[in-house]
Amino acid sequence: MGFARYAIYVTPPAGAFAERGAAWLGWDSAAGQPAPAPEVSGLPAPVHEITDSPRRYGLHATIVAPFRLAKGQTEATLLDRLARFCAATRPVTLDALAIATMGRFLALVPRGDTKALDALAAEAVQAFDAVRAPLDDAEFARRRKASLTPEQESNLIRWGYPHVMSEFHFHITLTGKRPEPELTAIRRVISRHLMPVAPTPFPIDALSLMGEDSQGRFHLVRRQSFGARGAIGNDA
């Protein structure tokens, strides 16, 4: 499968958290196919409406935002860079994940100290910058539709994405933007459906190379463990 763009994400290993997260969002990026909706009650709208925006990405946290390959770069060279980066990277363990409101959507965010995670993310952005094609005018315009701070604008120009370096905040998006009165009910359902299987503590011991298909859906290409060149998960 040829991919238009690639990204580096944190994705969960196979297991209950990955399965329930895929079902909640309606897309299993590891299998590369839709996931059956969960049987949940108490939502203010159908789950497929609530999760429409984040569905195509699957259950993930962004480390290196989606990018086009630079001239002369291939998926093979990208995989080699991923293997070398992960071989030299130490695992990070978060105390836990918690549900948080971010503007008008809900996400899972870390509890506890994130200094090591923030440093890992910054190193990854720098390590993969050489394989990233510069943004074109349309991509700049799309990113600037949101009001950017001066620091975010600087990041956009230098790194191709505004929410990196000091502006990075690890999060796993669970909903699209919803009316504020709905968020409390949605949070309760997520607490029942997903949080009982969320690992505590939450280890980050691998990075996933993701590819975007022609429909805008992201697929797992390889999940690469830290401290070893061997991959875990799928090769697409």
N, C-alpha and C positions, 0 to 999 in steps of 0.2 A: 504494500500500500504506500503510495506517495503522499507525503504530508506537506501542506502549505506552510505551516509554522510548527515550531517546537517550543517546549517549555520545560523547566526543571521544577518539579513539585515535591513536596512531602506527601506520600500516600501511605495508607495503612497496609500492613501485610494481610494476607488472607486470614479470615476469621470472622467472628461475630460482629465486630465493629465495622469492618469493611463491608460486610453483607448488609447490615442494617442501614449503614450510610448510603450505600448504593440504592437500596430500596427506597429510602426516603427521598433521594434526589431523582430517582427514575433512570439513572444511567450508571452502568458498571463499566468503568474505563479499563479495568483489567481484562474483562471478557470482551469488551468492545461491542456491547449490546445493551438495549434497554433492560431495566430491572423491574420486576413486578412491584406495583405499589404496595406499601405496607397496609395492614388492616388496623387503622387507628380511628379513634373517635374524638370529638371535642374540638375539631378544627373549624375556624370561621369560613373557610373556603376549601375546595378540593385540593389535596396535596399537590397534584400536578400543576395547579395554578400558583401555589405558594412557592414552588421550587423551579418554576419555569426558567428564570434567569440563570441560576448556577448549574442547571442540569447538565449542560453540554461539557462542563469541565470535570464532572465527577467529584467524589469526595477527596479534597486536597487542600493543601496550603501552598501558596505560591512562594517559591524561592527566587527563580528567574522567570520573569513574565514572558508570555509568548513572543517569539521573535522569528523572523525569516533568516534563513542561512545566508551568510555572506558569500560573495563570489568565491568559488574555489573550494568551499566547504561542502561536505557531504554528511549524510547520517552516520557513516562509518567513522569519520573523523570526530564527529560529535560524541559518539559512543566511546571512542578511545579517550577523549578528554574527560568524559564522565568517569570512566574507570580509574584514570590517573588521579583525578580530584578526590574521589571517594576513598581510594587506597590510602591517601595521606590525611584523611579526616577522621577525627575521633567522634564517637557517639555523644549526643547531648540528651539529657534526661530532664523533662519538665515535671514539676510536682504533680500536675493534673491539668485537665482541661475544664473550662467552665463556659456556660452559655452567657453571651454578652449581646447587648444591643449596640449595633454600630450604625448610627444614623437611623434608617428605617428598615434595616435587615438584621437578622440574627446570625451569629457565628459562634464557633468555639474558639476560645482564646486561652493562652497559658496562664496558669497560676504559678506564682513564685518568680524567682530570678530568671531573666531571659538574656543575660549578657552573653553567655556562650552561644546561644541560638542566634542572637543578633550578629555576632561576629562571624558565625558560620555563613549566614545569609549574605553578608557583605563580601566575604571571600568568594562565594560562589558567583555573585554578580560580576566581580572582577575577573574570575577565572574563565567565564564563558563569554565575556564581552568580545573577544577576538573572533568568535564564530558568528556573531550577530550582525546581520545587515543593518545599515543605518535606517532610521525611520524615513519613510517618504512623507510628502506633504499631507496626504490623507490621514496617515497614522498620527502625525503631530496634531492635526486638527481634531481628531477624535479624542485624543488624550486631553486636549485643552478645553473640551466642552465642560469639564468639571473645573471649578475655580481652583487654581493651583497657587500655593504659597510660593514665594521666591525660591525657597529651598527645593520644593518639588519641581519647579520649572527648571532649575539648574540640573537636577537629577534627570529630568526628561531629556534635556539636551545632551548630557554627558553619557547617561547609561541607558537611554531609551525607555525609561519607565519612571514615573514620579515617586513611587512608594518604595524606595530603596535607601540603604545606608541609614541615616538618622531618622528617616521617615518610614522605615520598615516596621510593620506590626504583624506578627504571625497570627493568622486566623484561618479557620476552616469555615467557609460560607455555607449556610444551611438554608437560606431563603433569599428570595428577591426582595425588593422594596415593597413593604406592605403598609397599609394605613396603621398609624400608631395604636389605635384601640384594639387591633387584632394581635399585637405582639405578645401580650400576656398569655392568651390562650394557646398560641403556637408554641411558646416557650414551655408551657406545661406538658404539651404533647411530646415535644422533643425530650424533655426530662424523663418521661416514661419510656419512650421508644429507644432512644439512643444512649443516654447517659449511663444506664446500668451496664453497658458493655464497653464503655470508653475506658481504655487502659489507665490505671492509676498505680504508680506514676506512668507518664507517657514518654516512651523512649523514641528518639529520632536517631536511627542507626542506618539509614539508607536514603538515597535520593532517587527520584523516578524521572526518567526521560519520557516526555509525553509528546505525541504527535497529533496535530489537528487535521481532521479529514475535510473533504469538500463540503460537508454539511455543517462544519464548525464544531464537531464533537471531538473530544480529546480521548486518545487511546494510550494505554500504557505500552511503551516500546521496551523499556527495560527498567527494572527496579534494582539499583546497584547498592550493595551493602558497603558500609564503611570499613576501612581497614583490610579490604580484600578485593582482588580483581574479579572474583566470581560474582555473577549477577544472580539475583533472586527474583522470582516473579516471571512475567511474560516477556518474550521477545515477539514483536509484531512483524 
